[in-house]
Amino acid sequence: MYESGAFVADHVDPVTEAQVQPNGVDLTVETVLEQREPGRIGTEGKTIGDRQPVEPSDDGTETFTLTPGGYILQYAETIAIPEDHVGFLYPRSSLMRNSCMLNTAVWDAGYTGKGEGLLQVHHEVELERGARVAQLVLADAEHAETYDGSYQGERVE
């Protein structure tokens, strides 16, 4: 069963009233990155290829102008998935209506951090820092253990 947006909001920081939806919480853009070098995923570990920030406009709006391609979108909020839940992140429909798609992975019970997703841009688009682009939902989940992988605590100062 999915939880209410109010429940999800208790596990997202910071969060504004405008981000809380009936069934989840909207996450916002912090940074956009472009991968510049190959990564590697093997049986004995992984390497993330070098990534460089996309510079936002310098007109005071902090807008990222993105041409078609793949980008890493980093969220501004810290997420703490409760032990008896699993998190799923879905793109907001405004992204799809602008020829963009956001791909994400399962957020396991016990994960804490500022996640990221793969933004596929199929037609030039502008994204402003702080814009709501995804919605986090939480569902009840049984599990044997909680997350203790290499991304635990990512980008949390």
Secondary structure, DSSP 8 states (H G I E B T S, - for coil): -B--HHHHHTTEES--GGGB-SS-EEEEEEEEEEE-S--EEETTEEE---EEE----SSSS-EEEE-SEEEEEEESSEEE--TTEEEEEEE-HHHHHTTEEEE---B-TT-EE--EEEEEESS-EEEETT-EEEEEEEEE---SS---STTTTTT--
